[in-house]
Amino acid sequence: MATKKKKSTKKKSTKKRAKKKTQSVNPLGRFVVFSMRWGIVIGLWAVLAVGILLAWYARDLPSITESMVFERRPTIIIKANDGEIVDRYGDIKGESVTVEDMPPHVIYAVLATEDRRFYSHPGLDIVGIGRAFVVNIMKGRFAQGGSTITQQLAKNLFLSRERTLKRKIQEAMLAIWLEQKLTKDEILSAYLNRVYLGAGAYGIDAASRVYFGKPATALTLREAAMLAGLLRAPSRYSPSADPEAAALRTQTVLNSMVDAGFIEQADLDKLDAIPPSPRRKPSSGNTYRYYTDYIVNQIEGLIGTVEQDLIVETTLDMDIQNETEEAITKALLRFGSDREVGQGAAVVMSLEGAVVALVGGRDYSMSEFNRATDSLRPPGSSFKPIVYLAALEQGRQVDDLIVDEPIEEGRYRPANYGHEYYGEVTLYEALTRSLNTVAVNLMREVKPVEAIGVARRLGITSDLEPDLSLALGSSGVPVVQMATAYATIGRGGLAIDPFSILKITDKDGNLLYERPKIYKARQVVARKNIYDLTTMMQSVIDNGTGAGARIPYPAAGKTGTSQDFRDAWFIGFTNRYTAAVWFGNDDNSPTKRVTGGLMPAPVWREIMMKAMQKPTRSYSSFVSVDQDFSFHDMIGRLLGGEFDGPNRTRVTQDEYTPLGRHQWDVND
């Protein structure tokens, strides 16, 4: 009995231990089994969801692949009067190139910086994506991307620029699709032909021509590295914007090429220590951009909305343009700080009306505002010739006497410069000395509305206040309009219509616009009065306030200084060119006693010396539509020729220019 009882107890004990053991193992097992089952279920649902998502996004792919997206602004190429390209606007597309066309180092530079495993991955680089993910997590920001060249091509070819999950998924799907449709070399070639590399250049060939003036097939190792460096951030690493940053980025790309095994360290050591100075994109300089902006702003008015690539031939003379910019820059460097003057502007045009040079400010990269065309600045005493011309039209003579004395009547009482008065003087002497009281008294005599009428005929269209202060140039006038008025005087009273565009064609050479070869000019001021005024304006340079503008050619002009020395001008003409030069400050603050004779006159002299050394270039034949028949006949007799009616008279520049070789004496 006892023994049996013992056995029974042992069995019971064993069962309890087995039961306890089962109880301790089963919960974990059940949890594992449960997790596995639900993991499979969730995984299947996830795969199904991803499949549905991919299918949903893939439904747009057929329509996406039917139309490639390539947003590009039309290219506008601007040429100077000698045919040289001086600027480009819009986006530039170069020649199509293939991988086979390129030197190996061009391909290596791109692969080293953009996609080292390009020839081994199927369109997506899992290693690259993983590495980028880790780097971005560690840095706490988006510091590195994992897109392959194929993905970038897919984005550029088919997709918009929106940054959404849908677009990223479609980009990856399109990359895989492209890998099935094209060879690796075809993908890389397409990428190189479409990628944006700054300065408006799309494609490596366009960029090579913009930055280095050569096709992509001729790129050196360092040049290839510089262009490859632009792929990351074209504006930041542009050699035009920041040569130092471009040089550092180029060195980084070269080091990456060595690290990737594309080139040897010995190849890198052979390169010069100093990076080359790439050819700057013309528009990044300060010499031409004010002028080319002026050109672009006129195009739509001539041909309508720009929807295609254009080539614009202009009247820009680069020699005169360079001299104009250099003269203004030197004057500002010499006087700018001491005399508290910050800006300068100038317009140079032939007496035919061709704008050959235009500078709209001190530095285009600092300010794109064009002070030559868009700024309204009081011309000061340079407006006086217009008042004198109105007086001549009303019967005044050059040698008429007028009293120069303080004005003691009325509310407006301007004084002469230096408070000097000369008593009884001729009009000739008064303009030579730029006497303020005489100009105001003449304005009172002829009436402001009449002087404004003369200004309008000469080409000034800006608003002019009809009061006595206009005699001293109180109303703002753009530099280009003052140059036009003086050009009309210099042309003998024939109305001048400034022009700068000669021809516009599309890229295939189809003519869209061409300036007429025959230009009908209206005689807006009698030539006798123009001659009288010109003799007085010659004296301004020979004997008066414009002595700083004296040149070894016949010339006429006038200084101008506005109230409180806020503006300083000199405007003048020879028998071939007129130029208007202005200095002042954008905020209209006074300069430190800068006069028209101090800065503008010497600058005008430098510009005109260069211009007069250039060969004469004519763009039009003028036909007078003049109604001044008696004077027409008189000039014809003086020149020894016969005029067959005003509408059929072909004239040359010299014949209509008071300073030309065919000068006349009206007393004969």
C-alpha positions, 0 to 999 in steps of 0.5 A: 500500500505504502509503495503504491502510494509512493508511486502515485505521488511521484506520477502526480509530481511529474504531471505537475512539473510537466504542466508547469513547464507547458504553462511557462512555454506556451505564451511565448510560442503563442506570441511568436505564432501570432506575430508571424501570422499577422506579420504575413497578413500585414505584409500581404496587405502592404504588398497589395497596398503598394501594388495598388499605389503603384498601379494607381500612379502608373495609370498616368505613365502612358500619357506622361511618356507621350509628351516630354516636358522641356520648358525653355524660354526663347533665346535672344542673341544680341549682336553689335554692329560688327556682328559680334555676339555681346549678350544672350537672354533666355535659355540656350540649347547647344548641339546634340552630343553623344557619349561617343562624341565626348572625351572620356574625362567629360563622362568621368567628371559627370559620373564621379559627381552624379552617379558612380554606379550608373553602368551597374544599377537598374535605374535605381541605386539602392546603395546610394539611396541608403547612404543618402538616407543615413547621411540625412538622418545624421545631419538632421537635414536634406544634405544628400540625394540618392537620385540616379542619372536615369531618375534625373533624366526621367524627371527632366523628360516627363515630370513637373517640378513639384516635390510630392510622393506621387512624383517621386514614385513616378520618377522611380518607375519611369527610370526603370522603364527608361532602362528597359527602353534605352541603352546606358549610353543613350540615357547618359547622352540624353541627360547631357543634352538636357541638363541645366548648367546655369547662365541659361544654358541647357545641355553640356554643349551649350554650357561649354560654348557659354563659359569657354567659347568652345564645343563640348567635344573640345573640353579639357579635364579641368573644364569638364570638372568645372561643368560637372561641378555646376550640376549640383548648384548652377547658380552657386558654383557659376564662374561668372557669379563666383569664380572662387566658389567655382574653382573650389568646386572644380577641385572637389570634382577632380578629387572625386574622379581620383577617388572613384578611380576614373583618373590617376592622381598623377593626372591631377598633379599635371594640371596647373595649380591655378584654375583657368579663368573661364570666359564670362558670360557676356551678360554678367559683365557691366559693359553691355547689359544696360544697353542690351536690356534697352534692346530687349525692352523694344522687341515686343513692340516691333514683332509682338510676343517673343515665342521663338529664338531670335537674333537681334542685330543692333547699332551698338559700337563696342569700342565706343561702349567700352570707352564710355563705361571706362570714362564714367568709371574713372571719373567716379573713382576719382571724384566719387568719394570726395565729391559725394557722387555715386552714379553716372550714365551716358548715351551716345548716338550718331546724328542719324539717331543710331544709339551706339553706346549706353551706360545706365549706371555704375555697376549693373551687378549692383543695380539693374535700374537704367538711369539712361532711359528710366530716370527723370533727372533735372537737366539744369542749364543744359536745357537753356539752348531750348529756351534760346531756340524759342527766342530765336524763333520769335525774332531774337538775334545772336547779337541782341543785347540783354541785361544780366542783373539780379531778378527783383520782381516776382516770386521766382528769383534765381541767381547766377552761379557765384552771384556774378552779374555782367550787365548788358550782354549779347545772347551769345555771351549770355549762353557762353557764360550760362547766365541764369537771369538771362535765361529766366528773362528769356523764358518770361519773354517767350512764354514757357508753353512755347519753350515746351513746344520747342522741346517737344519738336526736338524729341523730349516727351517727358512731362515739363512744368510750364513755369519760369524755373523750366528755363534752368532745367527744373523738370526731370528728363531722361538722358536719352531724351536730352541726347535726342534733342541735341542730336536734332539740333546737331542734325540741322533741325531734322527730327531724330528718332533714336533707333538701336535695332537694325534687324530681327531674325529667327534662328533659321534666318527668317526676317521678322523686322528690318529698319527701313533703309530710307528714313523720312525726316521732318524739318522741325526747326528752321535751319537758320535758327539752328545755325545761330544756336550752334554758333552760341553752343560752340562758344560754350566749349571754346570760351565758356563753361564747357572748356573741359569738353574741348576736342580737336574737332568742331563741337557744340554743347552745354553744361548743366548743373541742377539746384543744390548740385544734385545733377551734373550734365554735359551734352554736346555734338560734333558733325557725326555724334552727340553724347549726353553725360550725367552724374548724380545720386539715386536718392537725389541727395546733393553732391559736393559742388559737382558741376557740369564742367567738373565731371561730365565735360571731361568724360564727354571729351574722352567719349567723343575722342574715341567716337570721332576716330571711328569710321563713319557708319550710316544705316539710312538715307534721309529724305527731308519732308521739310516745308521750309521751302525758302530756306531749303532753296537758300541752302541749296544755292549755298551748297551749289546744288539744286533741290527738286522739292522737299519730298524728293531731296536725298541729303547726306549727314554733312549737308544737314549738320551745322558743324559739317564741312558744308557750313554756311553764313546766313548773312551772305 
